[in-house]
Amino acid sequence: MEKIITIFIVLILVILCFYSPSYAKHDFLFLLESAYLIDKSEWEPSFTVQYLDNKKIREVEYEDGQREDKLKIKNTWNWIMATEYGIFDWLNAELKIPFSKVDKKTTIDSDTTTISYLNSSGISDIEAGLKFKILDEKENSLIPSISFCLGVSFPSGNWKKDLGSNHFGFEGGVSISRQINKFILHTNFSGEYMPHAREEGEETKLDEVGFECGLAVVYLATKNIDLILETIGKFETENINGTHNHFTEVYINPGIKYEFEKFIGGFDFGIGAPVGVSYEGYNWGVITKIKKEF
């Protein structure tokens, strides 16, 4: 994890030292957050649809020495309604309301014996936050845009159906964005703490501590088309009665955004295809997103 952070910091310093920007604000991303804020009294609603597919095989060994393969399948649909409002030019409020559909199945003996199954749907944990402007990118300046966010998640989802965590969660993070001619670089660093959380199938409460870092490069291919490449790493530690379990998820997400300037008053539409490159987490997915500012 230290090597990943070092690489991100070196990339940022190289860009700050050797390039100069042309001023514009392109903040359409799928997995990361840009540092740009919307202006005072403006609204920016968005609607995101995600499909995430996970299929993992683990070899299980029992006390009698017998071994067998256990196949775990988890497919998730997420429908996320979000909005951002400009309280001031330097302060935005954010709200995310997700709805999810989860299908989980665990089988053994080459998918012939089902030992657990879950099919659930409903509202997930709602998130709200504030985004503060620290620095604003200026034309012909080496200074990037930097923002800081604070957020809280509410236990609105049913943890027994794998839709929530059964407790409040707290998050803070920093976003840095900078435009360099036809390229825009976004990077994120954030941490999350969720005490006394619950997971489906587990009766024991646990404390979760997470860290995320991500990097996105956006190429302004044409006036209306942006080509997007994101990568994000998620590092989580679970503390269960003094026992610490560590999990790592890494995703690469290529995507494209098209700006409809005149249709229905103008809006942005994008589609991405995240691919998991670590053992934990999802194998692949599809993301579509619509966003409009007014």
Secondary structure as GFF3:
##gff-version 3
##sequence-region A 1 294
A	DSSP	alpha_helix	2	18	.	.	.	ID=ss1
A	DSSP	beta_strand	43	61	.	.	.	ID=ss2
A	DSSP	beta_strand	67	88	.	.	.	ID=ss3
A	DSSP	beta_strand	91	108	.	.	.	ID=ss4
A	DSSP	beta_strand	113	123	.	.	.	ID=ss5
A	DSSP	beta_strand	126	135	.	.	.	ID=ss6
A	DSSP	beta_strand	145	154	.	.	.	ID=ss7
A	DSSP	three_ten_helix	159	161	.	.	.	ID=ss8
A	DSSP	beta_strand	169	180	.	.	.	ID=ss9
A	DSSP	beta_strand	183	197	.	.	.	ID=ss10
A	DSSP	beta_strand	206	220	.	.	.	ID=ss11
A	DSSP	beta_strand	225	240	.	.	.	ID=ss12
A	DSSP	beta_strand	243	260	.	.	.	ID=ss13
A	DSSP	three_ten_helix	263	265	.	.	.	ID=ss14
A	DSSP	beta_strand	267	272	.	.	.	ID=ss15
A	DSSP	beta_strand	275	276	.	.	.	ID=ss16
A	DSSP	beta_strand	284	291	.	.	.	ID=ss17
###
